[in-house]
């Protein structure tokens, strides 16, 4: 029986059903599960002292393209809008192979772990040169993060009026066949699962109506979740109106892409009727504020979504459009943008932290994660608030106002993945060096 006692936290932010915050609290982890919360707890296992620290649930990332950590700050894409940005990067991504995918996934997930993230989704929608979804799955398993990869796809290339080059699209029959393969091989629906697989056609402008519909039918037959990009910017909405004769939310509804087993990335340009539609159908949204700023897509109506009851989490999006993968910084950005548009009382630091924890877990269908409660998974972030970033703070629990954006320690399923600010499970320095070498090769 493996136990770890996190002892004497200054503040423990539970995100439980009553949103309790406890002072001087202990947290006992046993066999991957939170066993007990209280004071004066004992163990014969390892003890981790947490005085001078705030303890939170591990953060949850609901949207990423991990392979993009190989192509940060690419000249020619630095100042482009979404469609031009994609056209600059597609030819580079077409040269990537399995090792690029494995290394970039480990780098991207390690970066997330250092920012307190214990559970991440990923949207991999291109498969050049023998790439397979398991290139990323194996990377996550070795690192030790809880993972929700999605088998993405693109089927309409430039010759058929789509945006991606023909070299990056696949036959739709082959896409569906591989979707079945990866779900059967890697999806674990059990509580506490370290890997659940979703199905994720890239976007309405890179796949056909038929593939969207067939993927939804397949996902529901297999009992897995659905994910795609939707209403990311005004170009996206204009494309939907011109091509499909309706707004993005209406298009999603016509294809069966609404429900609590669906989450859409971005949704920056949803109107009031679409927000109401998402709320009524319990459809989830992955809000990616830094990427939306970077690409000039706009500010998503997050406050309106939350007030309507839309299920909402946060995503860092790809590192080619962020160009970072720090989920704590993402939560702060989400809070600040809502204040810019709606006033300083539009979103509190605790509300933003909830989006980054419990909110994201609920979007991914993981009620076993995102909160510190007995019986929930032992995914725990420990933040040292005794340092310079928090010095003088009257409320150390308001991490997103004055606090570190990097964790001291991170536990996933009770296993320590970050200790004293360093990843423990892989040789991160060696992987960074390898990523830089591979990225240099892509640029040649």
Secondary structure, DSSP 8 states (H G I E B T S, - for coil): --EEEEEEEEEEE---TT--EEEEEEEEEETTEEEEEESS---SSEEEE-TTEEEEE-EEE----GGGGGSTT-TTTTT--HHHHHHHHHHHHTT--HHHHHHHHHHHHHHHHHTTEEEEEEEE----TT--THHHHHHHHHHT-EEEEEEEE---BGGGT-SB-GGG---HHHHHHHHHHHHHHH---STT-SB--EEEE--TTTS-HHHHHHHHHHHHHHT--EEEEES-SHHHHHHHHHHHSS-HHHHHHHTT--STTEEEEE-TT--HHHHHHHHHHT-EEEE-HHHHHHTT-----HHHHHHHT-EEEE----TTTTS---HHHHHHHHHHHHHHHH-TTS--HHHHHHIIIIIHHHHTT-TTSSS--TTSB--EEEEE-SSGGGTT-S-TT-TTTSS-SS-SEEEETTEEEEETTEE-SS-HHHHHHHHHHHHHHHH-
